[in-house]
Amino acid sequence: MMVYELKLLKRAATDIEDICRYLSQFYPGTAGRFLDALEQSLDGLTQNPYMYAEYEGNKAYHRAIVQDYLVFYKIFKTSKTIRIYRILHGKRNIEFFLR
């Protein structure tokens, strides 16, 4: 089985920090549950990067759904890497953020 390396880009890391800061305002453990779900989803990507469909709004990206958030990533076959570009709430103006 081909295993891909996962690269979290700086903007995606900032997205995670922002999401956790926001979720921490509500109930204890909410941010931790989000991080657990995100980690599980990203671990699955390393084994099967095509498990999620291309994003209809911009086919350059694939889109994974983690709770209320969308993880946008690209697959690079030759280097066997997956780059995570953005993690955005599903109700945001996605096209604006993916420019």
PyRosetta script that sets phi, psi and omega in degrees:
from pyrosetta import init, pose_from_sequence

init()
pose = pose_from_sequence("MMVYELKLLKRAATDIEDICRYLSQFYPGTAGRFLDALEQSLDGLTQNPYMYAEYEGNKAYHRAIVQDYLVFYKIFKTSKTIRIYRILHGKRNIEFFLR")
pose.set_psi(1, 133.7)
pose.set_omega(1, -179.6)
pose.set_phi(2, -80.9)
pose.set_psi(2, 125.2)
pose.set_omega(2, 178.8)
pose.set_phi(3, -107.5)
pose.set_psi(3, 131.2)
pose.set_omega(3, -180.0)
pose.set_phi(4, -97.9)
pose.set_psi(4, 148.4)
pose.set_omega(4, 174.4)
pose.set_phi(5, -86.2)
pose.set_psi(5, 138.4)
pose.set_omega(5, -178.8)
pose.set_phi(6, -100.9)
pose.set_psi(6, 129.3)
pose.set_omega(6, 177.2)
pose.set_phi(7, -122.2)
pose.set_psi(7, 117.7)
pose.set_omega(7, 178.3)
pose.set_phi(8, -92.4)
pose.set_psi(8, 112.9)
pose.set_omega(8, -179.3)
pose.set_phi(9, -73.1)
pose.set_psi(9, 159.1)
pose.set_omega(9, -174.6)
pose.set_phi(10, -54.9)
pose.set_psi(10, -42.4)
pose.set_omega(10, -178.2)
pose.set_phi(11, -64.6)
pose.set_psi(11, -38.2)
pose.set_omega(11, 178.3)
pose.set_phi(12, -67.3)
pose.set_psi(12, -38.6)
pose.set_omega(12, 177.5)
pose.set_phi(13, -63.0)
pose.set_psi(13, -40.4)
pose.set_omega(13, 176.4)
pose.set_phi(14, -64.8)
pose.set_psi(14, -39.3)
pose.set_omega(14, 176.4)
pose.set_phi(15, -58.0)
pose.set_psi(15, -44.6)
pose.set_omega(15, -180.0)
pose.set_phi(16, -61.6)
pose.set_psi(16, -44.8)
pose.set_omega(16, 178.0)
pose.set_phi(17, -59.4)
pose.set_psi(17, -45.2)
pose.set_omega(17, 180.0)
pose.set_phi(18, -63.2)
pose.set_psi(18, -43.2)
pose.set_omega(18, 179.6)
pose.set_phi(19, -62.1)
pose.set_psi(19, -46.8)
pose.set_omega(19, -179.3)
pose.set_phi(20, -64.1)
pose.set_psi(20, -40.3)
pose.set_omega(20, 177.5)
pose.set_phi(21, -61.4)
pose.set_psi(21, -43.1)
pose.set_omega(21, 179.0)
pose.set_phi(22, -65.2)
pose.set_psi(22, -49.9)
pose.set_omega(22, -177.2)
pose.set_phi(23, -64.6)
pose.set_psi(23, -28.5)
pose.set_omega(23, -178.9)
pose.set_phi(24, -66.9)
pose.set_psi(24, -15.5)
pose.set_omega(24, 179.9)
pose.set_phi(25, -73.1)
pose.set_psi(25, -16.8)
pose.set_omega(25, -170.1)
pose.set_phi(26, -100.0)
pose.set_psi(26, -85.3)
pose.set_omega(26, -176.4)
pose.set_phi(27, -120.2)
pose.set_psi(27, 143.7)
pose.set_omega(27, 176.7)
pose.set_phi(28, -58.8)
pose.set_psi(28, 137.1)
pose.set_omega(28, 177.2)
pose.set_phi(29, 91.2)
pose.set_psi(29, -12.4)
pose.set_omega(29, -178.3)
pose.set_phi(30, -62.6)
pose.set_psi(30, -45.8)
pose.set_omega(30, 179.9)
pose.set_phi(31, -64.8)
pose.set_psi(31, -39.9)
pose.set_omega(31, 178.7)
pose.set_phi(32, -63.6)
pose.set_psi(32, -39.7)
pose.set_omega(32, 177.8)
pose.set_phi(33, -65.9)
pose.set_psi(33, -38.2)
pose.set_omega(33, 176.1)
pose.set_phi(34, -62.8)
pose.set_psi(34, -46.5)
pose.set_omega(34, -179.4)
pose.set_phi(35, -62.0)
pose.set_psi(35, -38.7)
pose.set_omega(35, 177.3)
pose.set_phi(36, -63.1)
pose.set_psi(36, -45.0)
pose.set_omega(36, 179.7)
pose.set_phi(37, -65.2)
pose.set_psi(37, -39.8)
pose.set_omega(37, 178.5)
pose.set_phi(38, -63.9)
pose.set_psi(38, -46.3)
pose.set_omega(38, -179.9)
pose.set_phi(39, -60.5)
pose.set_psi(39, -42.4)
pose.set_omega(39, 179.1)
pose.set_phi(40, -62.5)
pose.set_psi(40, -43.1)
pose.set_omega(40, 179.2)
pose.set_phi(41, -64.4)
pose.set_psi(41, -44.8)
pose.set_omega(41, -178.9)
pose.set_phi(42, -68.0)
pose.set_psi(42, -36.0)
pose.set_omega(42, 176.3)
pose.set_phi(43, -61.7)
pose.set_psi(43, -39.4)
pose.set_omega(43, 178.0)
pose.set_phi(44, -64.2)
pose.set_psi(44, -34.6)
pose.set_omega(44, 179.8)
pose.set_phi(45, -63.3)
pose.set_psi(45, -35.8)
pose.set_omega(45, -178.2)
pose.set_phi(46, -64.2)
pose.set_psi(46, -28.2)
pose.set_omega(46, 178.4)
pose.set_phi(47, -87.7)
pose.set_psi(47, -35.2)
pose.set_omega(47, -176.0)
pose.set_phi(48, -145.3)
pose.set_psi(48, 81.9)
pose.set_omega(48, -175.8)
pose.set_phi(49, -65.6)
pose.set_psi(49, -17.8)
pose.set_omega(49, -178.9)
pose.set_phi(50, -93.9)
pose.set_psi(50, 12.3)
pose.set_omega(50, -178.3)
pose.set_phi(51, -67.4)
pose.set_psi(51, -20.7)
pose.set_omega(51, 177.5)
pose.set_phi(52, -112.0)
pose.set_psi(52, 145.5)
pose.set_omega(52, -176.0)
pose.set_phi(53, -73.8)
pose.set_psi(53, 163.6)
pose.set_omega(53, 171.7)
pose.set_phi(54, -64.4)
pose.set_psi(54, 150.2)
pose.set_omega(54, 178.7)
pose.set_phi(55, -79.1)
pose.set_psi(55, 123.7)
pose.set_omega(55, -176.2)
pose.set_phi(56, -60.1)
pose.set_psi(56, -32.9)
pose.set_omega(56, -178.5)
pose.set_phi(57, -73.3)
pose.set_psi(57, -21.2)
pose.set_omega(57, -179.9)
pose.set_phi(58, -162.1)
pose.set_psi(58, 97.8)
pose.set_omega(58, -172.3)
pose.set_phi(59, -68.2)
pose.set_psi(59, -2.3)
pose.set_omega(59, 174.6)
pose.set_phi(60, -70.2)
pose.set_psi(60, -20.2)
pose.set_omega(60, -176.9)
pose.set_phi(61, -112.6)
pose.set_psi(61, 152.9)
pose.set_omega(61, 163.9)
pose.set_phi(62, -100.9)
pose.set_psi(62, 159.4)
pose.set_omega(62, -176.4)
pose.set_phi(63, -133.0)
pose.set_psi(63, 123.1)
pose.set_omega(63, 172.7)
pose.set_phi(64, -104.5)
pose.set_psi(64, 146.1)
pose.set_omega(64, 178.4)
pose.set_phi(65, -107.5)
pose.set_psi(65, 124.7)
pose.set_omega(65, 177.6)
pose.set_phi(66, -129.3)
pose.set_psi(66, 105.3)
pose.set_omega(66, -175.0)
pose.set_phi(67, 55.8)
pose.set_psi(67, -122.6)
pose.set_omega(67, -179.4)
pose.set_phi(68, -92.4)
pose.set_psi(68, 8.9)
pose.set_omega(68, -172.7)
pose.set_phi(69, -113.8)
pose.set_psi(69, 153.0)
pose.set_omega(69, 179.3)
pose.set_phi(70, -115.6)
pose.set_psi(70, 129.2)
pose.set_omega(70, 179.7)
pose.set_phi(71, -103.5)
pose.set_psi(71, 119.3)
pose.set_omega(71, -178.6)
pose.set_phi(72, -104.2)
pose.set_psi(72, 126.2)
pose.set_omega(72, -176.0)
pose.set_phi(73, -143.5)
pose.set_psi(73, 162.0)
pose.set_omega(73, 175.2)
pose.set_phi(74, -124.0)
pose.set_psi(74, 147.6)
pose.set_omega(74, -179.3)
pose.set_phi(75, -107.1)
pose.set_psi(75, 131.5)
pose.set_omega(75, 177.8)
pose.set_phi(76, -118.0)
pose.set_psi(76, 101.1)
pose.set_omega(76, -174.1)
pose.set_phi(77, -62.8)
pose.set_psi(77, -46.7)
pose.set_omega(77, -172.8)
pose.set_phi(78, -63.7)
pose.set_psi(78, -37.5)
pose.set_omega(78, 179.4)
pose.set_phi(79, -95.1)
pose.set_psi(79, -2.4)
pose.set_omega(79, -179.1)
pose.set_phi(80, 53.8)
pose.set_psi(80, 48.7)
pose.set_omega(80, 178.7)
pose.set_phi(81, -126.1)
pose.set_psi(81, 155.8)
pose.set_omega(81, 173.1)
pose.set_phi(82, -123.7)
pose.set_psi(82, 126.0)
pose.set_omega(82, 177.7)
pose.set_phi(83, -108.1)
pose.set_psi(83, 124.8)
pose.set_omega(83, 177.4)
pose.set_phi(84, -91.4)
pose.set_psi(84, 119.1)
pose.set_omega(84, -175.1)
pose.set_phi(85, -95.9)
pose.set_psi(85, -48.0)
pose.set_omega(85, -176.5)
pose.set_phi(86, -145.3)
pose.set_psi(86, 153.7)
pose.set_omega(86, 171.4)
pose.set_phi(87, -133.1)
pose.set_psi(87, 110.2)
pose.set_omega(87, -170.4)
pose.set_phi(88, -127.8)
pose.set_psi(88, 148.3)
pose.set_omega(88, 173.9)
pose.set_phi(89, -64.4)
pose.set_psi(89, 140.7)
pose.set_omega(89, -176.1)
pose.set_phi(90, -61.9)
pose.set_psi(90, -20.0)
pose.set_omega(90, -179.2)
pose.set_phi(91, -92.1)
pose.set_psi(91, 1.3)
pose.set_omega(91, 179.2)
pose.set_phi(92, -78.9)
pose.set_psi(92, 168.8)
pose.set_omega(92, 176.9)
pose.set_phi(93, -80.4)
pose.set_psi(93, 86.1)
pose.set_omega(93, -171.7)
pose.set_phi(94, -58.3)
pose.set_psi(94, -46.3)
pose.set_omega(94, -177.3)
pose.set_phi(95, -58.1)
pose.set_psi(95, -36.5)
pose.set_omega(95, 178.1)
pose.set_phi(96, -61.8)
pose.set_psi(96, -42.9)
pose.set_omega(96, -175.2)
pose.set_phi(97, -79.5)
pose.set_psi(97, -18.3)
pose.set_omega(97, -179.1)
pose.set_phi(98, -95.3)
pose.set_psi(98, 6.5)
pose.set_omega(98, 179.0)
pose.set_phi(99, -66.8)
pose.dump_pdb("model.pdb")
